Amino acid sequence: MSLLTSLTYVLPHRFLSSLARRLAYSTSPGVSRWLIDTVTRKFNVDLGEAANPDPLSYPSFNAFFTRALRPGARVADADPRALLMPADGHISQCGPIEDGRIFQAKGQSFTAAELLGDAADAEPFRHGVFATVYLSPRDYHRVHMPWTGTLRETVHVPGRLFSVGTDAVANVPRLFARNERLVCHFDTDFGPMVSVMVGALLVSGVETVWSGEEIPAYGTAITRKDYRGKGITLERFAEMARFNYGSTVIVLLPQGVATLVPELKAESPVRLGQALAKLRQ
């Protein structure tokens, strides 16, 4: 375990994330330009893909970090049976959910019930499949729909804010089920689908396209929002949410619905819109 990962057990997670939030939203030209320049150089950010490629024109670091892509920079897989990769990044892990358990790293796993914050919500996925996608600071930070779905409910599950880097994932038990997260439940034409937006150290918030900022205050109690009957349907490949700093999105699919693309492995680089899985029928 690295020194940084060890320190995250004792670091004041919420204080540091609150500080990061203030810096990210600062409209001071000195602050925003320094942060944008630092991240652009350190992580080799490709601004040629951005709808606005001028780093000096963004009013804040958060505006830069959640930047839109230019039209055509990402396209959806042409196969109409393909469920799509929800984001740019790297596969952390993917595969079958084995009797309700989701693989995190060698020697590490957690349950779908822990991740979703509810055993009943997890039951449809007991023998399903999952994909965990890590978004680094250089990546596009908007998350899109793998498949067309109607929003049923969101569940904000409070928790810690551990780093979600490779070393932390390998060494922090049940990491994704311990970090603060927003669970988004959708009804689709094949049944339920879940996208989980997992927070991390220095992540200052999650925003959704249907209600804006969802995790602004680092709460202490599970909060459910019922969207049944509200008619919020998002099409395959449409934007769903965004991270205000890098983190992880986890997609859960029920048993028998789809087969993950076999080429996907841990640490595989992925791009929004490529095939994540193929429907079986």
KEVO-322967 format. One line per field, with one value per atom (N, C-alpha, C): x, y, z; residue in one letter; atom name. Coordinates in steps of 0.02 Angstrom, whole numbers, plus 50000, padded with zeros to 5 digits. Atoms other than C-alpha are relative to their C-alpha. Layout:
BEGIN
x	(X,...);
y	(Y,...);
z	(Z,...);
pavo	(A,...);
vovex	(CA,...);
//
This chain:
BEGIN
x	(50043,50000,50044,49959,50070,49988,50007,50098,49936,50060,49959,49937,50059,49834,49994,50000,49884,49975,50020,49861,49926,50071,49685,49956,50039,49628,49993,50000,49669,49990,50010,49654,49928,50068,49505,49967,50026,49414,49954,50051,49269,50028,49968,49374,50040,49959,49494,49956,50045,49351,49964,50032,49265,50048,49949,49427,50009,49994,49445,49940,50060,49267,50005,49993,49301,50050,49951,49455,49972,50026,49366,49949,50051,49224,50023,49974,49334,50003,49996,49317,50059,49938,49481,50042,49960,49581,50065,49937,49741,49992,50012,49669,49979,50026,49572,50053,49950,49712,50058,49947,49842,49978,50025,49733,49993,50010,49688,50067,49934,49868,50035,49968,49930,49973,50032,49805,50013,49989,49824,50069,49931,50013,50015,49984,50023,49968,50037,49892,49993,50000,49919,49928,50070,49738,49996,50009,49685,49943,50052,49592,49974,50024,49574,49932,50065,49422,49944,50049,49336,49959,50041,49191,50030,49964,49288,50072,49931,49475,50045,49960,49533,50000,50001,49586,49993,50003,49594,49929,50067,49410,49951,50045,49338,49999,50004,49274,50024,49977,49324,50031,49972,49420,49946,50054,49257,49968,50027,49190,50046,49952,49349,49996,49997,49345,49939,50062,49165,49983,50009,49190,49965,50033,49085,50049,49961,49159,49971,50024,49149,49956,50042,49014,50042,49966,49073,50063,49940,49216,49991,50017,49128,49937,50059,49004,49978,50027,48891,50015,49990,48931,49940,50053,48832,49954,50041,48766,49941,50057,48588,49991,50004,48609,50054,49944,48762,49979,50003,48750,50067,49942,48873,50042,49956,49023,49976,50030,48960,50048,49953,49121,50067,49929,49301,50035,49961,49429,50035,49971,49497,49953,50036,49410,50038,49970,49446,49990,50017,49358,49934,50065,49214,49991,50012,49131,49935,50063,48995,49995,50015,48915,49985,50004,48936,49964,50043,48795,49999,50006,48781,50065,49935,48968,50033,49967,49063,50075,49927,49249,50030,49967,49355,50073,49930,49535,50019,49979,49634,49992,50011,49574,49949,50047,49445,49935,50066,49258,49952,50053,49096,49935,50064,48913,49962,50043,48789,49954,50043,48679,50036,49961,48818,50007,49991,48848,49937,50063,48666,49966,50029,48625,49934,50064,48478,50002,49998,48466,49948,50053,48301,50018,49979,48370,50053,49945,48519,49979,50019,48421,49997,50001,48391,50069,49933,48579,50043,49963,48629,50045,49960,48690,50007,49993,48706,50072,49932,48859,50011,49982,48952,50059,49940,49079,50016,49977,49180,50049,49960,49253,50030,49964,49385,50015,49987,49394,50059,49941,49565,49991,50008,49590,50006,49993,49633,49938,50056,49469,49942,50065,49304,49959,50030,49201,49923,50073,49022,49985,50020,48936,49936,50056,48813,49964,50042,48678,50025,49984,48727,49943,50061,48548,49944,50057,48384,49965,50032,48304,49959,50042,48170,50021,49977,48230,49945,50048,48143,50015,49982,48240,50075,49930,48404,50008,49985,48485,50069,49936,48619,50022,49974,48724,50062,49942,48841,50056,49944,49013,50065,49933,49200,50016,49978,49298,50072,49934,49446,50018,49977,49551,49975,50020,49495,50054,49944,49667,50016,49985,49742,50023,49974,49835,49945,50054,49683,49950,50047,49570,50028,49969,49695,50004,49984,49712,49946,50052,49559,49940,50055,49428,49933,50068,49254,49999,49992,49312,49938,50056,49168,49935,50059,49040,50009,49987,49119,49999,50000,49137,49930,50063,48996,49983,50019,48894,49927,50068,48738,49980,50025,48643,49941,50053,48535,49967,50039,48400,49959,50038,48328,49960,50039,48190,50011,49988,48229,49956,50041,48151,50024,49977,48256,49996,50004,48224,50039,49965,48317,50073,49929,48486,50020,49975,48592,50065,49936,48728,50016,49980,48822,50057,49949,48919,50036,49963,49054,50046,49957,49135,50069,49931,49319,50032,49962,49448,50007,49998,49439,49944,50058,49280,49952,50039,49177,49926,50072,49009,49983,50029,48900,49939,50058,48774,49965,50039,48633,49964,50034,48544,49929,50070,48374,49991,50012,48404,50061,49942,48576,50042,49953,48690,49966,50030,48657,50038,49961,48799,50039,49965,48838,50025,49987,48847,50025,49973,48916,49956,50050,48763,50019,49987,48752,49946,50054,48589,49985,50020,48534,49939,50054,48421,49974,50031,48300,49956,50044,48214,49962,50043,48067,49981,50015,48050,49948,50052,47913,49946,50052,47786,50022,49976,47896,50018,49987,47930,50070,49930,48119,50032,49970,48179,50060,49938,48357,50018,49985,48406,50070,49934,48551,50050,49945,48713,49989,50012,48630,50038,49967,48719,49954,50038,48662,50022,49975,48775,50073,49930,48947,50032,49960,49083,50033,49964,49153,50073,49929,49318,50001,49996,49380,49976,50021,49305,49983,50016,49217,49925,50070,49053,49996,50010,48988,49931,50063,48855,49983,50025,48751,49944,50052,48647,49974,50027,48530,50021,49980,48558,49965,50028,48533,49984,50019,48513,50053,49948,48681,50066,49934,48857,50052,49948,49005,50044,49954,49119,50062,49946,49254,50068,49935,49398,50012,49993,49366,50034,49962,49491,50018,49976,49555,50056,49952,49655,49993,50011,49587,49979,50025,49574,49934,50065,49396,49978,50027,49302,49924,50073,49125,49973,50035,49010,50021,49982,49108,49956,50043,49021,50024,49987,49013,49976,50031,48900,49953,50047,48786,49939,50061,48605,49998,50002,48574,49943,50055,48411,49986);
y	(49941,50000,50062,49939,50171,50045,49952,50310,50041,49959,50413,49962,50040,50271,49992,50006,50245,50064,49936,50430,50014,49985,50430,49972,50024,50331,50053,49951,50479,50072,49932,50630,50024,49973,50746,50005,50005,50691,50058,49950,50812,50070,49934,50962,50011,49994,50929,50006,49996,50901,50067,49934,51060,50054,49953,51155,49996,50010,51079,50030,49971,51131,50076,49927,51313,50022,49983,51315,49988,50018,51229,50050,49952,51356,50072,49932,51508,50031,49964,51637,50048,49960,51720,49977,50021,51720,49967,50029,51683,49928,50067,51531,49952,50045,51459,49985,50011,51483,49956,50042,51406,49928,50069,51253,49969,50027,51232,49985,50010,51251,49940,50055,51130,49932,50063,50993,49984,50010,51018,49973,50022,50998,49933,50061,50862,49938,50058,50749,49998,50000,50792,50001,49995,50845,50021,49985,50846,50049,49949,51009,50004,50001,50977,49967,50033,50870,50042,49960,51006,50044,49953,51108,50070,49937,51257,49983,50022,51223,50052,49946,51388,49995,50009,51351,50065,49936,51537,50029,49971,51565,49972,50029,51456,50042,49955,51559,49969,50034,51428,49933,50066,51266,49949,50049,51171,50005,49992,51243,49966,50034,51181,49925,50072,51012,49963,50032,50976,50022,49974,51043,49950,50041,50978,49982,50019,50886,50032,49974,50953,49946,50048,50872,49950,50052,50707,49973,50025,50684,49930,50068,50528,49979,50026,50420,49935,50062,50279,49942,50061,50102,49989,50005,50067,49940,50058,49899,50019,49980,49932,49957,50043,49789,50017,49984,49869,50048,49953,49943,50036,49957,50086,50012,49978,50131,50069,49938,50270,50060,49945,50372,49982,50011,50394,49976,50020,50314,49934,50067,50142,49953,50051,49983,49985,50022,49955,49925,50071,49787,49993,50015,49706,49924,50072,49536,49981,50023,49432,50022,49991,49475,49930,50069,49313,49995,50005,49280,50066,49934,49466,50035,49970,49500,50028,49965,49622,50002,50003,49600,50070,49935,49752,49994,50013,49688,49934,50063,49534,50002,50003,49486,50050,49948,49627,49993,49998,49626,50034,49971,49702,49975,50024,49662,50055,49952,49742,50035,49970,49772,50057,49947,49872,50059,49947,49971,50042,49965,50014,50026,49977,50039,49967,50033,49917,49930,50069,49728,49985,50013,49729,50030,49968,49850,49958,50038,49735,49932,50068,49573,49986,50015,49590,49991,50002,49601,49945,50051,49452,49958,50040,49354,50036,49960,49496,50012,49981,49584,50073,49932,49743,50024,49969,49863,50062,49944,49986,50040,49957,50132,50057,49947,50247,50058,49940,50425,50036,49964,50506,50075,49928,50695,50023,49979,50699,49986,50024,50621,50050,49967,50694,49977,50017,50701,50002,50008,50685,49926,50070,50517,49994,50007,50456,49934,50059,50324,49941,50060,50147,49977,50023,50115,50048,49957,50210,49976,50018,50214,50057,49951,50301,50000,49994,50365,49981,50022,50277,50032,49977,50333,50014,49991,50403,49990,50012,50355,50030,49971,50464,49962,50039,50352,50037,49965,50453,49951,50043,50385,50038,49971,50414,50028,49974,50496,49978,50028,50380,50016,49999,50400,49938,50058,50285,49981,50020,50268,49926,50072,50098,49972,50027,50078,49996,50001,50123,49945,50053,50006,49931,50065,49864,49988,50008,49896,50021,49978,49979,49954,50047,49846,50035,49976,49876,50074,49929,50044,50033,49968,50080,49998,50004,50027,50042,49957,50144,50074,49931,50303,50027,49967,50428,49989,50015,50392,50017,49989,50428,49941,50058,50273,50021,49979,50303,49937,50058,50172,50019,49989,50161,49938,50054,50055,50002,50005,49995,49947,50051,49882,49930,50066,49737,49990,50004,49774,50055,49947,49873,50007,49984,49957,50052,49953,50050,50030,49965,50180,50033,49974,50223,50050,49948,50386,50001,50007,50356,50060,49944,50504,49977,50017,50511,50061,49946,50616,50058,49938,50795,50006,49991,50760,50048,49947,50915,49995,50006,50853,49960,50034,50760,50040,49966,50844,49953,50038,50761,50047,49957,50825,50015,49989,50810,50044,49958,50903,50040,49960,50983,49968,50025,50966,49952,50053,50807,49987,50016,50791,50063,49939,50967,50005,49985,50949,49941,50058,50777,49980,50016,50715,49940,50055,50585,49946,50050,50492,49984,50020,50394,50040,49959,50504,49971,50026,50434,50053,49956,50533,49957,50041,50452,50039,49966,50497,49962,50038,50372,50049,49958,50455,50068,49933,50606,50002,50001,50549,50021,49982,50574,49941,50053,50464,50028,49980,50477,49948,50045,50404,49971,50030,50287,50052,49955,50391,50072,49932,50546,50012,49983,50638,49988,50016,50582,50043,49966,50665,50019,49982,50738,50003,49993,50733,50069,49938,50896,49989,50020,50804,49926,50068,50633,49948,50054,50474,49938,50066,50312,49994,50017,50255,49924,50072,50077,49986,50020,50001,49929,50067,49852,49981,50027,49744,49935,50062,49601,49938,50065,49417,49987,50025,49351,50051,49946,49519,50011,49980,49555,49965,50029,49488,50055,49950,49601,49986,50007,49633,49964,50041,49500,50033,49967,49617,50044,49956,49721,49963,50028,49684,50057,49950,49772,50041,49950,49928,50013,49983,49929,50072,49933,50108,49997,50001,50147,50071,49935,50287,49998,49992,50348,49978,50019,50266,49934,50065,50108,49947,50053,49943,49976,50027,49891,49927,50066,49740,49994,50012,49660,49964,50033,49616,49929,50070,49429,49986,50009,49449,50064);
z	(50000,50000,50000,50004,49952,50060,49945,50078,49992,50012,49996,50019,49983,50012,50075,49926,50194,50032,49971,50227,49991,50011,50155,50055,49943,50307,50054,49945,50418,49976,50026,50302,50012,49993,50331,49932,50067,50174,49981,50017,50179,50000,49999,50226,49936,50060,50082,49937,50058,49959,49999,49998,50018,49976,50023,49991,49925,50073,49818,49963,50031,49781,49994,50001,49827,49946,50052,49716,49931,50066,49572,49974,50020,49572,50002,49997,49598,49930,50063,49460,49998,50001,49506,49942,50058,49343,50020,49979,49437,50022,49974,49525,49943,50052,49377,49947,50052,49251,50025,49971,49367,50003,49995,49398,49931,50068,49214,49968,50030,49158,50032,49965,49291,49977,50019,49248,49926,50072,49060,49986,50011,49068,50033,49962,49201,49970,50024,49124,49924,50074,48939,49973,50022,48912,49927,50071,48729,49992,50008,48708,49929,50069,48522,49994,50002,48565,50032,49963,48667,49953,50037,48601,50002,49993,48667,50016,49990,48645,50034,49971,48723,50076,49927,48904,50039,49965,48947,50001,50005,48905,50052,49950,49044,50063,49942,49192,50065,49939,49321,49981,50012,49336,49990,50007,49357,49931,50067,49194,49949,50043,49109,50009,49985,49195,49973,50023,49145,49928,50068,48968,49954,50050,48825,49945,50058,48677,49937,50065,48500,49967,50035,48392,49960,50037,48321,50033,49966,48444,50027,49980,48508,49962,50035,48414,50033,49972,48471,49954,50039,48415,49955,50050,48257,50010,49989,48316,50045,49958,48380,50062,49940,48506,50051,49956,48585,50056,49944,48758,50002,50011,48762,50063,49947,48867,50025,49976,48982,50004,49990,48991,49969,50015,48937,50063,49941,49051,49990,50000,49094,50037,49963,49145,50064,49937,49329,50007,50003,49326,49963,50029,49233,50000,50000,49231,50032,49969,49311,50073,49929,49477,50027,49977,49573,50067,49940,49696,50038,49969,49728,50016,49985,49745,49937,50055,49634,50013,49993,49605,49996,49999,49650,49977,50016,49641,50032,49971,49689,50076,49928,49863,50026,49978,49866,49961,50032,49830,50047,49960,49892,49972,50024,49876,49963,50035,49758,50050,49949,49911,50036,49969,49994,49953,50048,49835,49991,50014,49806,50063,49937,49989,50017,49988,49984,49971,50023,49972,49947,50049,49878,49932,50063,49747,49965,50029,49722,49973,50017,49699,49925,50072,49510,49969,50027,49487,50032,49961,49597,49955,50046,49446,49933,50061,49322,49981,50019,49251,50021,49980,49298,49960,50027,49228,50042,49960,49332,49958,50043,49234,50040,49964,49309,49952,50038,49244,50032,49974,49264,49988,50010,49272,49928,50070,49086,49959,50040,49031,49998,50005,48974,50060,49936,49134,50001,50002,49075,49989,50003,49095,49959,50045,48964,50011,49992,48949,49958,50039,48900,49955,50035,48843,50018,49985,48834,50064,49937,49006,50029,49965,49109,50074,49931,49277,50048,49949,49421,50067,49933,49574,50002,49983,49636,50075,49930,49800,50015,49978,49879,50062,49944,49991,50026,49973,50104,50018,49982,50144,50002,50000,50141,49932,50064,50003,49988,50016,49974,49927,50069,49818,49965,50039,49678,49950,50041,49601,50007,50004,49561,50067,49937,49726,50052,49952,49830,49985,50019,49732,50019,49984,49762,50075,49929,49948,50049,49954,50023,49994,50004,50064,49986,50015,49988,49982,50013,49922,49971,50035,49803,50040,49957,49933,50063,49942,50062,49981,50021,49960,49988,50015,49942,49926,50068,49786,49987,50022,49687,49955,50036,49629,49958,50046,49475,49971,50023,49440,49939,50061,49265,49983,50030,49189,49925,50071,49013,49969,50033,48884,50015,49979,48953,50075,49927,49138,50033,49963,49271,49977,50013,49241,50051,49950,49367,49977,50007,49345,50068,49935,49505,49991,50003,49513,50068,49938,49645,50011,49982,49731,50020,49981,49779,50033,49969,49870,49950,50039,49803,49949,50043,49705,50033,49967,49737,49986,50010,49676,49938,50058,49552,49978,50028,49438,49952,50048,49341,49953,50049,49187,50021,49982,49272,50062,49940,49436,50021,49982,49436,50054,49950,49586,50048,49959,49685,50064,49940,49811,50021,49983,49871,50071,49929,50059,50041,49964,50101,50059,49950,50193,50043,49953,50331,49998,50003,50289,49928,50067,50137,49979,50024,50031,49934,50061,49902,49968,50038,49766,49949,50042,49677,49937,50063,49493,49959,50036,49447,49977,50027,49335,49978,50020,49300,49926,50073,49122,49981,50016,49129,49964,50042,48986,49964,50032,48924,49947,50055,48757,50005,50007,48725,49975,50017,48716,50025,49975,48792,50065,49937,48932,50059,49940,49105,50059,49941,49233,49987,50005,49264,50069,49940,49394,50000,49994,49458,50018,49999,49475,49983,50025,49420,50050,49956,49489,49960,50027,49440,49990,50012,49364,49994,50001,49389,49969,50033,49274,50020,49984,49332,49952,50044,49215,50028,49971,49264,49962,50028,49228,49934,50062,49053,49948,50046,48968,49946,50046,48890,50017,49991,48867,49992,50006,48902,49940,50056,48753,50025,49972,48776,50001,50002,48733,50061,49943,48889,50058,49944,49027,50048,49952,49183,49969,50025,49135,49926,50070,48957,49993,50013,48894,49962,50033,48841,49983,50020,48756,50000,50001,48774,49932,50061,48647,49971,50026,48611,50033,49974,48642,50068,49934,48825,50003,49998,48803,49940,50054,48674,50027,49980,48703,49971,50023,48690,49952,50046,48596,49963);
pavo	(M,M,M,S,S,S,L,L,L,L,L,L,T,T,T,S,S,S,L,L,L,T,T,T,Y,Y,Y,V,V,V,L,L,L,P,P,P,H,H,H,R,R,R,F,F,F,L,L,L,S,S,S,S,S,S,L,L,L,A,A,A,R,R,R,R,R,R,L,L,L,A,A,A,Y,Y,Y,S,S,S,T,T,T,S,S,S,P,P,P,G,G,G,V,V,V,S,S,S,R,R,R,W,W,W,L,L,L,I,I,I,D,D,D,T,T,T,V,V,V,T,T,T,R,R,R,K,K,K,F,F,F,N,N,N,V,V,V,D,D,D,L,L,L,G,G,G,E,E,E,A,A,A,A,A,A,N,N,N,P,P,P,D,D,D,P,P,P,L,L,L,S,S,S,Y,Y,Y,P,P,P,S,S,S,F,F,F,N,N,N,A,A,A,F,F,F,F,F,F,T,T,T,R,R,R,A,A,A,L,L,L,R,R,R,P,P,P,G,G,G,A,A,A,R,R,R,V,V,V,A,A,A,D,D,D,A,A,A,D,D,D,P,P,P,R,R,R,A,A,A,L,L,L,L,L,L,M,M,M,P,P,P,A,A,A,D,D,D,G,G,G,H,H,H,I,I,I,S,S,S,Q,Q,Q,C,C,C,G,G,G,P,P,P,I,I,I,E,E,E,D,D,D,G,G,G,R,R,R,I,I,I,F,F,F,Q,Q,Q,A,A,A,K,K,K,G,G,G,Q,Q,Q,S,S,S,F,F,F,T,T,T,A,A,A,A,A,A,E,E,E,L,L,L,L,L,L,G,G,G,D,D,D,A,A,A,A,A,A,D,D,D,A,A,A,E,E,E,P,P,P,F,F,F,R,R,R,H,H,H,G,G,G,V,V,V,F,F,F,A,A,A,T,T,T,V,V,V,Y,Y,Y,L,L,L,S,S,S,P,P,P,R,R,R,D,D,D,Y,Y,Y,H,H,H,R,R,R,V,V,V,H,H,H,M,M,M,P,P,P,W,W,W,T,T,T,G,G,G,T,T,T,L,L,L,R,R,R,E,E,E,T,T,T,V,V,V,H,H,H,V,V,V,P,P,P,G,G,G,R,R,R,L,L,L,F,F,F,S,S,S,V,V,V,G,G,G,T,T,T,D,D,D,A,A,A,V,V,V,A,A,A,N,N,N,V,V,V,P,P,P,R,R,R,L,L,L,F,F,F,A,A,A,R,R,R,N,N,N,E,E,E,R,R,R,L,L,L,V,V,V,C,C,C,H,H,H,F,F,F,D,D,D,T,T,T,D,D,D,F,F,F,G,G,G,P,P,P,M,M,M,V,V,V,S,S,S,V,V,V,M,M,M,V,V,V,G,G,G,A,A,A,L,L,L,L,L,L,V,V,V,S,S,S,G,G,G,V,V,V,E,E,E,T,T,T,V,V,V,W,W,W,S,S,S,G,G,G,E,E,E,E,E,E,I,I,I,P,P,P,A,A,A,Y,Y,Y,G,G,G,T,T,T,A,A,A,I,I,I,T,T,T,R,R,R,K,K,K,D,D,D,Y,Y,Y,R,R,R,G,G,G,K,K,K,G,G,G,I,I,I,T,T,T,L,L,L,E,E,E,R,R,R,F,F,F,A,A,A,E,E,E,M,M,M,A,A,A,R,R,R,F,F,F,N,N,N,Y,Y,Y,G,G,G,S,S,S,T,T,T,V,V,V,I,I,I,V,V,V,L,L,L,L,L,L,P,P,P,Q,Q,Q,G,G,G,V,V,V,A,A,A,T,T,T,L,L,L,V,V,V,P,P,P,E,E,E,L,L,L,K,K,K,A,A,A,E,E,E,S,S,S,P,P,P,V,V,V,R,R,R,L,L,L,G,G,G,Q,Q,Q,A,A,A,L,L,L,A,A,A,K,K,K,L,L,L,R,R,R,Q,Q,Q);
vovex	(N,CA,C,N,CA,C,N,CA,C,N,CA,C,N,CA,C,N,CA,C,N,CA,C,N,CA,C,N,CA,C,N,CA,C,N,CA,C,N,CA,C,N,CA,C,N,CA,C,N,CA,C,N,CA,C,N,CA,C,N,CA,C,N,CA,C,N,CA,C,N,CA,C,N,CA,C,N,CA,C,N,CA,C,N,CA,C,N,CA,C,N,CA,C,N,CA,C,N,CA,C,N,CA,C,N,CA,C,N,CA,C,N,CA,C,N,CA,C,N,CA,C,N,CA,C,N,CA,C,N,CA,C,N,CA,C,N,CA,C,N,CA,C,N,CA,C,N,CA,C,N,CA,C,N,CA,C,N,CA,C,N,CA,C,N,CA,C,N,CA,C,N,CA,C,N,CA,C,N,CA,C,N,CA,C,N,CA,C,N,CA,C,N,CA,C,N,CA,C,N,CA,C,N,CA,C,N,CA,C,N,CA,C,N,CA,C,N,CA,C,N,CA,C,N,CA,C,N,CA,C,N,CA,C,N,CA,C,N,CA,C,N,CA,C,N,CA,C,N,CA,C,N,CA,C,N,CA,C,N,CA,C,N,CA,C,N,CA,C,N,CA,C,N,CA,C,N,CA,C,N,CA,C,N,CA,C,N,CA,C,N,CA,C,N,CA,C,N,CA,C,N,CA,C,N,CA,C,N,CA,C,N,CA,C,N,CA,C,N,CA,C,N,CA,C,N,CA,C,N,CA,C,N,CA,C,N,CA,C,N,CA,C,N,CA,C,N,CA,C,N,CA,C,N,CA,C,N,CA,C,N,CA,C,N,CA,C,N,CA,C,N,CA,C,N,CA,C,N,CA,C,N,CA,C,N,CA,C,N,CA,C,N,CA,C,N,CA,C,N,CA,C,N,CA,C,N,CA,C,N,CA,C,N,CA,C,N,CA,C,N,CA,C,N,CA,C,N,CA,C,N,CA,C,N,CA,C,N,CA,C,N,CA,C,N,CA,C,N,CA,C,N,CA,C,N,CA,C,N,CA,C,N,CA,C,N,CA,C,N,CA,C,N,CA,C,N,CA,C,N,CA,C,N,CA,C,N,CA,C,N,CA,C,N,CA,C,N,CA,C,N,CA,C,N,CA,C,N,CA,C,N,CA,C,N,CA,C,N,CA,C,N,CA,C,N,CA,C,N,CA,C,N,CA,C,N,CA,C,N,CA,C,N,CA,C,N,CA,C,N,CA,C,N,CA,C,N,CA,C,N,CA,C,N,CA,C,N,CA,C,N,CA,C,N,CA,C,N,CA,C,N,CA,C,N,CA,C,N,CA,C,N,CA,C,N,CA,C,N,CA,C,N,CA,C,N,CA,C,N,CA,C,N,CA,C,N,CA,C,N,CA,C,N,CA,C,N,CA,C,N,CA,C,N,CA,C,N,CA,C,N,CA,C,N,CA,C,N,CA,C,N,CA,C,N,CA,C,N,CA,C,N,CA,C,N,CA,C,N,CA,C,N,CA,C,N,CA,C,N,CA,C,N,CA,C,N,CA,C,N,CA,C,N,CA,C,N,CA,C,N,CA,C,N,CA,C,N,CA,C,N,CA,C,N,CA,C,N,CA,C,N,CA,C,N,CA,C,N,CA,C,N,CA,C,N,CA,C,N,CA,C,N,CA,C,N,CA,C,N,CA,C,N,CA,C,N,CA,C,N,CA,C,N,CA,C,N,CA,C,N,CA,C,N,CA,C,N,CA,C,N,CA,C,N,CA,C,N,CA,C,N,CA,C,N,CA,C,N,CA,C,N,CA,C,N,CA,C,N,CA,C,N,CA,C,N,CA,C,N,CA,C,N,CA,C,N,CA,C,N,CA,C,N,CA,C,N,CA,C,N,CA,C,N,CA,C,N,CA,C,N,CA,C,N,CA,C,N,CA,C,N,CA,C,N,CA,C,N,CA,C,N,CA,C,N,CA,C,N,CA,C,N,CA,C,N,CA,C,N,CA,C,N,CA,C,N,CA,C,N,CA,C,N,CA,C,N,CA,C,N,CA,C,N,CA,C,N,CA,C,N,CA,C,N,CA,C,N,CA,C,N,CA,C,N,CA,C,N,CA,C,N,CA,C,N,CA,C,N,CA,C,N,CA,C,N,CA,C,N,CA,C,N,CA,C,N,CA,C,N,CA,C,N,CA,C,N,CA,C,N,CA,C);
//
